[in-house]
Amino acid sequence: MPARPKVDVPSDQIVRALLQRYACPFPFHAVRGRFMGAIASPDMSVSPMQAIRDLWGGALPEFESPHDAELLLTGLMQGLWNELSDHQKRTKPFKLVRIKSEQASWETLARLALVRREELDGFIEGLFAGQDEIDLPEKAHAATNIIGELRAMIAGLHQLATTKVAPADVAELEGLIKQLRELSIIAEKEINVAIHACKRARAIILGTFSAERPVLH
């Protein structure tokens, strides 16, 4: 039987389209956040395949063709997951998605705030591996508390933007959007603190397991 041709890693655009086609409950930026959290998670049982299944509630969707299935899994595992794994290095810090500037409006503020909120929700969900409680290193614990506070402020901006009906002063809107960007910078910093703290903790655990392994005669 001839060997199956190797599937090239699809672009993020193709992965986005496949996520939409197969009704993934989470947009690409939220998937990215969940994967980064799962990669950093101190839960040693976390795997990329399980993280992918969890996007659809624990089971993969029914694909239209084996090729689509292979495309999506290759894009998520060999593409996105491996790319995000590099952000555990201090020289390659994780960054939230970059959003093009648009004319200041309530709609713009609402969209920006929603993206940021979904990214932070995704990171925490992935970090906690779907659990309500998890043991975290001290620095990661402190970082997640700050992320929670930032998330609440960003959610407040989103609510304001979606319930405000009266036209706003452009300067006021620009000030709120600037505030959101400042909150995003802080969130990035704390996410990276959590990532590095958890990486150190996993290294210690793995080192301990290695040291305690008995010598077989």
SULZIHU-V903837 format. One record per helix or strand. SS is the DSSP state (alpha for helix, beta for strand). FROM is the first residue (numbers start at 1). TO is the last residue. If there is no record, write none. Layout:
ss->{SS/SS}
from->{FROM/FROM}
to->{TO/TO}
This chain:
ss->{alpha/alpha/alpha/alpha/alpha/alpha/alpha/alpha}
from->{12/28/48/66/90/106/138/170}
to->{21/40/55/88/92/127/163/212}
